[in-house]
Amino acid sequence: MDLAAFANTSLIRYLDCNDAYTARGTGHPSDMIPGVLAVADAHKANGRAVITAITAAYEAFCRMADQLPLKTWDQGVYVAIGTACGAGKILGLDRAALAHAIAIAITASVPLRATRIGELSMWKGCATAAAVRMGVFAAELAAEGMTGPDQPFEGKEGLWHNLRAEAPKWPAFGGGAEPFRITATSFKAYPSVIHTQGPIGLVLELRQQVAIRDIDSVHVATYAEAVQRTATEPEKWNPETRETADHSIPYLLAAAWQDGEVTPATFAPSRIHDPALRTFIKKLTATDDPEFTRRYPVESCSRIEVTTTDGRKLEAEANYPKGHRRNPLTDREVEGKFRGLASSVLGAQGCDKVFEEIWNLDKAATLDRLFDSLVISR
């Protein structure tokens, strides 16, 4: 189960086109879903149990992100804990066993933020998969009676100690009148890091008003976290890998302006190394706006200012890019996104079968039909 979870999470994470949760910490809670599905498939869990377990995983992940900025650590901290909760829910662990699963998962999975610094490697797309694998494995061990460290959070050398953080004062979790955090996530419209979603959308809007050949300069203003993650390091201004390119505001805006879209094809090696994109990147600048930084993460503000070769000035600004939880994709748009990513391998009818299973998941006796619908015919 843990290896299935690792393989399938790697496939999801590779495209960088799933969801994101932004709070004091950020990350991709949907990375945990393959872990829940692997355990559910092995134990023949029904659809309602799967939805409940996924919701539990999200709740743990997002409540941790609400309280705990990771600083030098990576989001796998949240992922390992959430996956242990989701897998433990499917396995029917009681309170004591689930505590052991969480303890094992977190003490074995405190990953370094170095994964996402500089020229990004293939491991960028596998780091959370490793945390998911550990969460599943920890739940399996706890189900067989394995015990974990007694105080993985509050104790000496525990998580709070190593993060130099105060123990959080937890508010009420989801349930009753309190919404579950799964409803507060954002869906990406484009296969790139969440901080680039707004600028890409603005470029596609401005592109209708000015041709790339008529542009003299482009300035991007956004919040500090976005600039830090996507535009401060030299590698982000001259990406060599797919993983760096999908975390680069300069590359993504150049590609969006030239192609009129950002899709998986944007990251083909030949596209990444296209000299024409490097020429346009030299016309770009990016800075953080203090007001935008103040409003983040409630808002994800960005502004693009364009100066044309004949001296005209154009500007576009957005607070909630498409897919943001306050500007969500419709069901039809979500289906369109899936078809755009999957129809080349599943075909139109294959996508129809997947939707039939997904929209009726709460009624499914097992996951067999869902997994069958995802088999690629050769």
Secondary structure, 3 states (H helix, E strand, C coil): CHHHHHHHHHHHHHHCCCEEEECCCEECHHHHHHHHHHHHHHCCCCHHHHHHHHHHHHHHHHHHHHHCCCCCECCHHHHHHHHHHHHHHHHCCCHHHHHHHHHHHHHCCCCEHHHHCCCCCHHHHCHHHHHHHHHHHHHHHHHCCCCCCCCCCCCCCCHHHHHCCCCCCCCCCCECCECCHHHHCEECCCCCCHHHHHHHHHHHHHCCCCCHHHEEEEEEEECHHHHHHHCCCHHHHCCCCHHHHCCCHHHHHHHHHHHCCCCHHHHCHHHHCCHHHHHHHCCEEEEECHHHHHHCCCCCCEEEEEEECCCCEEEEEECCCCCCCCCCCCHHHHHHHHHHHHHHHHHHHHHHHHHHHHCCHHHCCCCHHHHHHCCCCC
